Structures are given as C-alpha cells and as structure tokens.
C-alpha cells in the first residue's frame, strides 16, 4: 500500500514537472510572450523553419538581459523559444534564423522536454545556496557581503553543485548541441552564418558584466555559454561544462560533419577564457567532498542527541553508508563532467595492471633481481679493490 502511494505520488510529481516546468523557468527569467504584431518577420522566419522541420511552430518569448542568449523550454506538445532583448537588438535576420534553426533542431530531436525537466530540478537544487545565505542572514549573521552569509552560500554551493551537475551530464548535453547544429545547417543551408554567430557569442559574452539571473542548473538550455562567472563561487561553475569546444563545433558546422555516438567529444580547452578550468574543476570536487564529510559530523551529532547516546554501530553504519554515497556521487560527477578527457584511458590501465598482473609482477621481479645482481657484483668488486689497496700498503 505504501509503495503504491509512493509510486503514484512520484508519477504525479513527474507529470507536474514535465508539463509545468516550462512555466516556472519562463517566470524565473521574467519572460513575456512576443506578439506577432511586434515581430512579424521573426514569426515568419520561425514558421518557415518549422515547416521545413515538419514540427508545430513554437511560441516566441522575450526576456530582459544585457547578455545575448536564447533557449527553448516546453514538452512534446508545446515549445517556447525564448530570446533575450539584447540578442534581438544585436543580430539581423540571418543570424536570428540560424540560432532559431538550432533551437528547432532541439525540438525535432525531442530534447526540449528532457532539457526542461532536468533544468527545473537542477535549477531548484542550485537555488539552495541562496536559501542557505538568506537563512543565515535571517538568523542574524549579517548582510549578503558579510563573511558568515558568504560562507554559508559557499558551503551550500559546494553541496548543491555535484548532484545538479550530475543530473545535467546524464543527458549528454554536448552531444545534443552538435546534433542540433547538424539540423540547423540542413534547415538553413547556410553553415557560415551559424558558425560565425556561435563564435561571436562565445567571444562576446565573457566581456559582459555578471548577471545573477542565470542559474547554473539552466546552462545546458542555452545555445552557447551564458556568461563568465567571476568571484569566489566561480570554481564550482566548472562542473557545468555543458557545451562542445567552440573550435571543434565551428569546424563541424563548416564541414557538415555528422556526430558519431561512439566518438569522444573534445573538451581539451576552455571555451570561455579563465572560466572552465581543469584546476578549478578538480578543486571544486575536492571542496564538495570535504563539505559533504563536514556535514556528516553534523548528522552524527544530531543522531547522538536524538537517541541520547553515542551508539557506535548506529553511527558507524550511518557514516559508512553516507561516505559510500558521497564517493559514488563525486566519482560519477567527475566521470561524466569530463568524459575521460582528463583521465588516462581506463583500458590502458586495465591492460597494464589489472588484466596482466603476472606480467607486471614478473617485470618488477626482473628489475629487483637485476638491482640485486648489480649490487652484489658491485660489492665483490669493491672488496677486491680494497684487498689490493691493503697489499700495496703492506708492501710500502
């Protein structure tokens, strides 16, 4: 009975998020619907692209932002392309057509419903740091820029970032971006415009001021990176590296290269200078692990006060299960967020160490025997030389 209630509740929650997630994300950015009378040319371009792609024309929304950005939310039946005001002002007909064709590619591939669902959950998780900061402020720890609220926000980000990033990377967003690029090229027949626009955005966006409007849990929705995040929280943003490398992406667009599912996507350098960094990525994982283990101490103290006794078996079991869960979470996040780019090939390690333990042991033994043989010969030679010197000294 309890299992059935949980299953029904889970299904209802999933259905609510799936069908209502787009509304919440549009509210997050303060987006409003663009009427046909306001942008007739934009609607004409979108309807033409939708006709070529054989899908229902999505609605057009707009939101205030100095950072040029575009994303699509919705579900299988209804989608909404959302464009920032700065992008509408900055680009002309050809550039907007190429960017909307990319979003149409996501709709045609069935990415929108999944992306929206994940964005709402991951975005909610990444709202936890602000909640922690406000709780500390309401508890009398000062203002947002004071040390205590900043500390609580930092720890909250360290705890929230791994699960949010893991959810996003489970959908393989980089592959979806490349597949949407392919469809955009097929629809527009103009790869040069799409390549030039993406490259321009990746170079232009880092120069803009930081906006708190963009939630890291939503980064995978956008066609390019939204901004360069600066400040003491910037190291955690390295976990949300959701887009292919710009140079590789542009070359694929220009050469009409089709993405292979068995191919590893190159993440060998940062798209936004000084933003997605390997050192920050490693440091963020380390800080997250330390934060989770610090929280374990709070859990143990809470359990001890609840049962009014320190029970070694209970606390030890909680610590073991908790630690294993944290290790799996951090490990999975590390694995998926870099997709073997910064790790040695596991097959190589397996062949050298795991699959061939006998060969490895023999190799070490040979080295050991050689060193022993060398040392023994060296000692014998040294003894002989010492004896010769003694004889010479006796003769003299």
C-alpha positions, 0 to 999 in steps of 0.5 A: 500500500505504501509503495503504491502511494509512493509510486503514484505520488512520484508519477504525479510529481513527474507529470507536474514537472514535465508539463509545468516546468516550462512555466516556472523557468519562463517566470524565473527569467521574467519572460513575456510572450512576443506578439506577432504584431511586434515581430512579424518577420521573426514569426515568419522566419520561425514558421518557415523553419518549422515547416521545413522541420515538419514540427508545430511552430513554437511560441516566441518569448522575450526576456530582459538581459544585457547578455545575448542568449536564447533557449527553448523550454516546453514538452512534446506538445508545446515549445517556447523559444525564448530570446533575450532583448539584447540578442534581438537588438544585436543580430539581423535576420540571418543570424536570428534564423540560424540560432532559431534553426538550432533551437528547432533542431532541439525540438525535432530531436525531442530534447526540449522536454528532457532539457526542461525537466532536468533544468527545473530540478537542477535549477531548484537544487542550485537555488539552495545556496541562496536559501542557505545565505538568506537563512543565515542572514535571517538568523542574524549573521549579517548582510549578503557581503558579510563573511558568515552569509558568504560562507554559508552560500559557499558551503551550500554551493559546494553541496548543491553543485555535484548532484545538479551537475550530475543530473545535467551530464546524464543527458549528454548535453554536448552531444545534443548541441552538435546534433542540433547544429547538424539540423540547423545547417540542413534547415538553413543551408547556410553553415557560415552564418551559424558558425560565425554567430556561435563564435561571436557569442562565445567571444562576446559574452565573457566581456559582459558584466555578471548577471545573477539571473542565470542559474547554473542548473539552466546552462545546458538550455542555452545555445552557447555559454551564458556568461563568465562567472567571476568571484569566489563561487566561480570554481564550482561553475566548472562542473557545468561544462555543458557545451562542445569546444567552440573550435571543434563545433565551428569546424563541424558546422563548416564541414557538415560533419555528422556526430558519431555516438561512439566518438569522444567529444573534445573538451581539451580547452576552455571555451570561455577564457579563465572560466572552465578550468581543469584546476578549478574543476578538480578543486571544486570536487575536492571542496564538495567532498570535504563539505559533504564529510563536514556535514556528516559530523553534523548528522552524527551529532544530531543522531547522538542527541536524538537517541541520547547516546553515542551508539557506535554501530548506529553511527558507524553504519550511518557514516559508512553508508553516507561516505559510500554515497558521497564517493559514488556521487563525486566519482560519477560527477567527475566521470561524466563532467569530463568524459575521460578527457582528463583521465588516462584511458581506463583500458590502458590501465586495465591492460597494464595492471589489472588484466596482466598482473603476472606480467607486471609482477614478473617485470618488477621481479626482473628489475629487483633481481637485476638491482640485486645482481648489480649490487652484489657484483658491485660489492665483490668488486669493491672488496677486491679493490680494497684487498689490493689497496691493503697489499700495496700498503703492506708492501710500502 
